[in-house]
């Protein structure tokens, strides 16, 4: 079983394409992570937004979008010959932790992630999901490099 993290970006599509080339016909789970609104508010620390928002409604919309995104990724994976299942997961604290939790729950042998193409200082300041997954995974991780280097 392979877990492919998918956010709808060109880099996430490239990750699916690379997985299909390397492991044709394999069973994959295409995961999209969504962020509960309480997490967004906690990071923004603005009481104005928090007091006026309907958390449940926002979370339902975010989860629905993640489901649509994961199904889109699973359809792409299936079209490339992979046996794909879509999955979405709420982010408890970080996207990387959600990916790692899903990998553990599903019992995968490898995790495939794309990159956003951040290098140098930008990567250090903004963080990197792929970097965190590589450093904390208990299974091999394939990081598909950013497709459009400047």
C-alpha positions, -999 to 999 in steps of 0.1 A, spaced: 0 0 0 12 35 -9 0 68 5 1 98 -18 -4 132 -3 -25 153 -26 -35 190 -25 -45 196 -61 -12 214 -70 9 206 -101 35 192 -77 10 168 -61 -1 157 -96 36 151 -104 38 129 -73 9 108 -85 24 105 -120 58 94 -105 42 68 -82 23 54 -112 56 51 -132 75 34 -103 47 11 -90 22 4 -118 -9 -13 -107 -2 -9 -70 -29 -1 -43 -27 36 -33 -45 59 -9 -47 95 -21 -49 117 9 -60 153 12 -56 171 45 -80 198 56 -76 223 85 -104 226 111 -114 263 115 -104 262 152 -68 256 141 -70 285 116 -82 308 143 -56 296 168 -29 305 144 -44 338 134 -52 347 170 -79 372 161 -110 372 183 -130 391 157 -130 362 132 -135 336 159 -166 353 174 -184 357 140 -178 324 124 -198 292 123 -171 266 129 -192 236 120 -203 251 87 -168 261 78 -154 227 88 -181 209 67 -172 230 37 -134 224 42 -139 186 46 -161 185 15 -135 203 -5 -108 179 8 -130 150 -3 -134 165 -37 -97 170 -40 -88 135 -28 -113 120 -53 -98 141 -81 -63 127 -71 -77 92 -69 -92 96 -104 -59 107 -118 -41 78 -101 -67 54 -115 -63 68 -150 -26 61 -147 -31 25 -137 -30 26 -99 -57 10 -78 -67 42 -59 -88 50 -29 -96 86 -19 -92 97 17 -94 130 36 -82 138 71 -85 167 95 -52 183 104 -47 180 142 -17 202 144 3 200 112 -3 187 77 28 164 81 14 149 113 -19 142 95 0 125 67 20 104 91 -11 95 111 -29 83 80 2 63 69 2 46 103 -36 39 103 -35 25 67 -3 6 72 15 18 41 49 7 29 58 41 13 47 77 14 48 99 -17 48 137 -15 54 165 -38 72 197 -29 61 233 -32 95 242 -46 107 261 -16 144 263 -12 169 280 11 155 307 34 119 303 22 119 267 32 134 275 66 109 303 73 78 287 59 85 251 68 81 222 46 56 194 48 78 171 28 108 179 51 88 171 82 74 138 67 109 126 57 123 133 92 94 117 111 82 88 89 88 52 99 85 40 63 104 52 32 93 85 17 96 95 -20 97 133 -24 90 143 -60 109 175 -67 93 207 -77 87 206 -115 94 243 -123 127 255 -108 134 292 -112 
